[in-house]
Amino acid sequence: MSAADHNAVRWYLDRHLDGPGADAPCLLTEREELDYRALHALVCRTARVLTDGGVAPGDRLVVVLPDCVTSVAAILAAMRIGAVPVPMSPLLTLDEQCYVIEDSGARAVLLDEGRGALAAEAASRFPGTALWSRTGGTPTVPALPELAAHAEELAQITPRTAQDPALMQYTSGSTGRPKGVVHLHGALLALPEGFARHLRLTAADRILSTAKLPFGYGFGNSVLLPLSAGASAVLHPGRTDPFTVSRLLTRFRPSLLFSVPTLYAALLALPDAADRLQLSSVRIAVSSGEHLGEALGTRLTEELGLPLMNALGSTECLHSFLATAPGAYRPGASGAPVPGFQAEILDEDERPLPPGEWGRLRVRGPGVATRYWNRPERTAETFRDGWVYTEDVMRRDPDGSWHHLGRTDSVLNVGGMKIITAEIEEVLLKVPGVRACAVVGVPDAHELTRIVAYLVADSPEDELALPERVFAAARAGLPAFKRPGTVRTVPELPTTSTGKTSRHLIRRTESERAR
């Protein structure tokens, strides 16, 4: 790659054509398998269709598809011609999808055949936007794969500089409207020397991720990480519930498993989980996306024998910036900065804190983004002097280990005392019969913070006894100001479209109850 050309596709795809890696498996699904040579040809043909359809360098292509070969090919094809792919979850509402299309200023949209309402709405609201579907094309919304099957390959790669946009990913929107995070080609090229190096990735690895492509964690897992090493990724278009994960583990025998704590807890709850789950091929099971508590981490290692790696990342940082060492997971620890990253913990005046103190985390490294799309004020708040100011609350112990304590919105102020909800959750998760737990703070009638705990029981028998057990455990293990005033048992904790526990929905539900 020349000094002037930093188009990331050359590294992630084209370089694998020189040598035996060209015929190695690349993308695996339950219906098809592509090697690197076949994926390259598909990407080049798809790039031709996009170019003929008017997509030019710098244009945004919104991809509203489940995880599939077409989605990956379209994303890489857009990068290849210098355009900017914007992966978006098909699980979002019509309003949310139209918001992303409008906010990104999309030149084109690729959608699923089942999204007829989106096609009609997009055609009406964005008449200048080109539309393609995955299958079942029409004269106004042709099927991109059918066009690509007969297109001439576009072998040329549009040169890009390290500072040119390569990818746009939207945040989950938990703190308001989602924001488009702009990732540069140079940042994508830095990933192999960061987290990929930390994982000790090789071409022999096979990756299964329950997190999906539209999210930073899932996109890194299923596209950037495997393609950086010439490895392969398993793609599954549907929701990855515990039974589906069990089936995929048995069929594909992945060496790397990526998931979120909520799903790991659900795997534990499967009948005869230790015998049912085929985990012997997994050399590392990565947990990220939300806090992995000490109790859950201990159960995963002891009951399932999982070789856990706890990691922390964000959309703004492309992927993970903190992680435990392979084979050295310690319950409750978040590890240390991965190669290339620096991290600091700040007080309320943004001064670095010494070990033992907790505060807000900031990180920097070659893989971080530099701005939000069309959000100058939020950009100025988050991206400063090369640092990303996260919403994560952390503590670094004197022995050098880092601990994730929650998000800034999980710090409660009760009677002038600051409480991190993770402290309460750790106590409650040790109560017999508690499978999962989420603690939030909700204003009461006097606008004082009321601590509420939502619990999932191991069994119907446990469900009846849990409130009494939890209150007793709280009295024994927590000072009065940290004890939940309300305890509710629910069939399952609400989750976001990324599979993480949605404390925002719990707070909203509790607020509605109080009306």
Beta strands, then each sheet from edge to edge (+ up, - down):
strand 1: 25-28
strand 2: 33-35
strand 3: 60-64
strand 4: 84-87
strand 5: 108-111
strand 6: 130-133
strand 7: 165-170
strand 8: 180-184
strand 9: 206-209
strand 10: 232-234
strand 11: 256-259
strand 12: 284-287
strand 13: 308-313
strand 14: 320-323
strand 15: 336-337
strand 16: 342-346
strand 17: 358-364
strand 18: 371-372
strand 19: 383-384
strand 20: 387-396
strand 21: 402-407
strand 22: 411-414
strand 23: 417-420
strand 24: 434-443
strand 25: 449-457
strand 26: 486-489
sheet 1: 2+ 1- 10- 9- 11- 12- 13- 14+ 15-
sheet 2: 4+ 3+ 5+ 6+
sheet 3: 7+ 8- 18+
sheet 4: 16+ 17- 20+ 19-
sheet 5: 16+ 17- 20+ 21-
sheet 6: 22+ 23-
sheet 7: 24+ 25- 26-
end
